[in-house]
Amino acid sequence: MIDTAELIVIFIVALVVVGPKKLPEIAKMIGKGLGSLKKILDEAKEGVQSELNEIKDTSGIKEALNGGAELKKSLQDMTEQVKTDFKKTVDTSVTEPTKNAFESLEQKENSEKTSQ
């Protein structure tokens, strides 16, 4: 930063170079320029800050996506289990009646043989 002694030296040099009549105009232009520069820097800072906030907000989205992936895996596992159970049930229901039918036929044949 510029201390008081340096400001006085700069003011004296500016007074000598520019002259006392134009010094207020130049000081006003420098003040406006510095104000514009400050405004631009503040806007850039706000823009960067909002981008950082958006990045932080996306971390919640990532967590939700991870949760969704876990849910999808769980649903796939459950679907596979249901398919397996259904297949076993169908296989058993197809096999058992056939087995029972053969047993009934054998019993009939045996009973006919014994009755003869």
Helices and strands as residue ranges (DSSP letters): H 4-18, H 23-115
